Amino acid sequence: MPNLSELPPLNRQFVAHFGEMGSKWGINRTVGQMYALIFISERALNADEIAEQLQFSRSNVSMGLKELQAWRLVRLRHQAGDRREYFEAPSDVWEIFRVLAEERRRREIEPTLSMLRNALLEKPGSQAERHAQERMREMHELIDRLMKWFDDVQRLSPETAMKLMGMGATVTKVLGLKDRLTGAGKDRKKADGAE
């Protein structure tokens, strides 16, 4: 198996970039590089191959694979006549996006929503707490609405979701036209103090 320096330049660039971005996404560099290598591989890889190609210790690869499995970003495969475990990334990038989004939601957003719900049930003891609670209510409403929208998007077929994303500015223009026709935009501007 080739090591990282022997990979084609484009592959090497992709793996290196994912390693650098890993820390920004909440995973370490090693795990980011491992995922990138598995993602672009033409076939499932075993831990020894990953360690050799990336020149990582076998123990770092084992820990990284456990983390990737916990995130549901790699699948375990067995090959006939081979006792080793092989790993591959889902082939559908939309599925990968869904898994990542669901995991980020479970790990980051749901605990925040839970904390906000509990805070909103508390009886404020001062003006400062009333003000803070009102700001938390606004935050809760926005996050809750975004999560409901996200649930709706998650139920779309990949084809429909891609069409919706491709509409981008067209949706904004249609909503702006609707606001002008119904006067809703004017009422919203008044409420925001824009007029």
C-alpha positions as CSV (number, residue, x, y, z in Angstrom):
1,M,0.0,0.0,0.0
2,P,1.3,3.5,-0.8
3,N,1.9,5.9,2.1
4,L,0.5,9.5,2.2
5,S,3.5,10.9,0.4
6,E,3.0,8.3,-2.4
7,L,-0.7,9.1,-2.9
8,P,-1.7,11.0,-6.0
9,P,-1.3,14.8,-5.4
10,L,-5.1,15.5,-5.5
11,N,-5.8,12.7,-2.9
12,R,-2.9,13.9,-0.7
13,Q,-4.3,17.4,-0.8
14,F,-7.8,16.3,0.2
15,V,-6.5,14.1,3.1
16,A,-4.3,16.9,4.4
17,H,-7.1,19.5,4.2
18,F,-9.5,17.3,6.1
19,G,-6.9,16.8,8.8
20,E,-6.5,20.6,9.1
21,M,-10.3,21.1,9.2
22,G,-10.9,18.4,11.7
23,S,-10.2,20.6,14.7
24,K,-12.7,23.2,13.4
25,W,-15.3,20.5,13.1
26,G,-14.8,19.0,16.6
27,I,-12.6,16.0,15.7
28,N,-8.8,15.8,15.8
29,R,-6.4,15.9,12.8
30,T,-5.8,12.2,12.8
31,V,-9.5,11.3,12.6
32,G,-10.1,13.9,9.9
33,Q,-7.3,12.5,7.8
34,M,-8.5,8.9,8.4
35,Y,-12.0,9.8,7.3
36,A,-10.8,11.6,4.2
37,L,-8.7,8.6,3.2
38,I,-11.6,6.2,3.7
39,F,-14.0,8.5,1.9
40,I,-11.9,8.7,-1.3
41,S,-10.7,5.1,-1.3
42,E,-12.0,2.9,-4.1
43,R,-12.4,0.0,-1.7
44,A,-12.9,-0.6,1.9
45,L,-9.6,-0.3,4.0
46,N,-8.5,-2.2,7.0
47,A,-6.8,-0.6,10.0
48,D,-3.3,-1.8,9.0
49,E,-3.7,-0.2,5.5
50,I,-4.9,3.1,7.0
51,A,-2.0,3.1,9.5
52,E,0.5,2.4,6.7
53,Q,-0.9,5.0,4.2
54,L,-1.1,7.8,6.8
55,Q,1.9,6.7,8.8
56,F,-0.1,6.6,12.0
57,S,0.4,4.2,14.9
58,R,-2.0,1.3,14.9
59,S,-3.4,2.4,18.3
60,N,-4.2,5.9,16.9
61,V,-6.0,4.3,14.0
62,S,-8.0,2.0,16.3
63,M,-9.1,4.9,18.4
64,G,-9.9,7.0,15.3
65,L,-12.0,4.2,13.8
66,K,-14.0,3.9,17.0
67,E,-14.7,7.6,16.9
68,L,-15.7,7.5,13.2
69,Q,-18.0,4.6,14.0
70,A,-19.5,6.5,16.9
71,W,-20.3,9.3,14.5
72,R,-21.7,6.7,12.1
73,L,-19.4,8.0,9.3
74,V,-17.8,4.7,8.5
75,R,-19.2,1.2,8.1
76,L,-17.6,-2.0,9.2
77,R,-17.3,-4.7,6.5
78,H,-15.9,-8.2,6.5
79,Q,-14.4,-9.9,3.5
80,A,-14.6,-13.6,2.9
81,G,-11.6,-15.5,4.1
82,D,-10.1,-12.5,5.9
83,R,-10.5,-12.0,9.6
84,R,-9.6,-8.3,9.5
85,E,-12.2,-5.6,9.7
86,Y,-12.6,-3.3,6.8
87,F,-14.0,0.2,6.8
88,E,-15.8,2.2,4.2
89,A,-17.7,5.5,4.1
90,P,-21.3,5.6,2.9
91,S,-21.3,6.2,-0.9
92,D,-24.2,8.7,-0.9
93,V,-22.9,12.2,0.1
94,W,-26.4,13.2,1.1
95,E,-26.6,10.3,3.6
96,I,-23.2,11.5,5.0
97,F,-24.6,15.0,5.4
98,R,-27.7,13.7,7.1
99,V,-25.7,11.6,9.5
100,L,-23.3,14.5,10.3
101,A,-26.2,16.9,10.9
102,E,-28.1,14.4,13.1
103,E,-25.0,13.7,15.2
104,R,-24.2,17.5,15.6
105,R,-27.8,18.0,16.6
106,R,-27.8,15.2,19.2
107,R,-24.4,16.3,20.6
108,E,-24.7,20.1,20.5
109,I,-28.1,21.4,19.8
110,E,-30.4,19.2,21.8
111,P,-28.5,19.8,25.1
112,T,-28.8,23.6,24.4
113,L,-32.5,23.3,23.8
114,S,-32.9,21.2,26.9
115,M,-31.0,23.8,29.0
116,L,-33.1,26.6,27.5
117,R,-36.4,24.8,28.2
118,N,-35.4,24.3,31.8
119,A,-34.4,27.9,32.1
120,L,-37.7,29.0,30.7
121,L,-39.6,27.0,33.4
122,E,-37.8,28.9,36.2
123,K,-39.5,31.8,37.9
124,P,-37.4,34.9,37.4
125,G,-36.4,36.5,40.7
126,S,-35.3,39.9,39.3
127,Q,-35.5,42.2,36.3
128,A,-32.2,41.0,35.1
129,E,-33.4,37.4,35.2
130,R,-36.7,38.4,33.4
131,H,-34.6,40.1,30.7
132,A,-32.3,37.1,30.4
133,Q,-35.2,34.7,30.3
134,E,-36.9,36.7,27.5
135,R,-33.6,36.6,25.5
136,M,-33.4,32.8,26.1
137,R,-37.0,32.5,24.9
138,E,-36.1,34.2,21.6
139,M,-33.1,31.9,21.2
140,H,-35.2,28.8,22.0
141,E,-37.9,29.8,19.5
142,L,-35.4,30.3,16.8
143,I,-33.5,27.1,17.4
144,D,-36.7,25.2,17.7
145,R,-38.0,26.6,14.5
146,L,-34.8,25.7,12.7
147,M,-34.9,22.2,14.0
148,K,-38.5,21.7,12.8
149,W,-37.4,23.0,9.4
150,F,-34.4,20.7,9.5
151,D,-36.7,17.8,10.2
152,D,-38.8,18.7,7.2
153,V,-35.7,18.9,5.0
154,Q,-34.5,15.5,6.3
155,R,-37.7,13.9,5.1
156,L,-37.1,15.1,1.6
157,S,-35.6,12.9,-1.0
158,P,-32.1,13.8,-2.0
159,E,-33.3,14.9,-5.4
160,T,-36.0,17.2,-4.0
161,A,-33.6,18.7,-1.4
162,M,-31.0,19.4,-4.1
163,K,-33.7,21.1,-6.2
164,L,-34.7,23.2,-3.2
165,M,-31.1,24.2,-2.5
166,G,-30.7,25.1,-6.1
167,M,-33.6,27.5,-5.9
168,G,-31.7,29.7,-3.4
169,A,-32.3,33.3,-4.3
170,T,-35.4,32.4,-6.3
171,V,-37.2,31.5,-3.0
172,T,-36.1,34.8,-1.4
173,K,-37.5,36.7,-4.5
174,V,-40.8,34.9,-4.4
175,L,-41.2,35.6,-0.6
176,G,-40.3,39.2,-1.2
177,L,-42.9,39.5,-4.0
178,K,-45.5,37.9,-1.7
179,D,-44.7,40.4,1.1
180,R,-45.0,43.3,-1.4
181,L,-48.4,42.0,-2.6
182,T,-49.8,41.3,0.8
183,G,-48.1,44.3,2.6
184,A,-46.5,41.8,5.1
185,G,-43.1,43.2,4.5
186,K,-44.3,46.7,5.5
187,D,-45.8,45.4,8.7
188,R,-42.6,43.5,9.5
189,K,-40.5,46.7,8.9
190,K,-42.8,48.7,11.2
191,A,-42.4,46.0,13.9
192,D,-38.6,46.1,13.5
193,G,-38.6,49.9,13.7
194,A,-37.3,50.2,10.2
195,E,-39.9,52.8,9.1
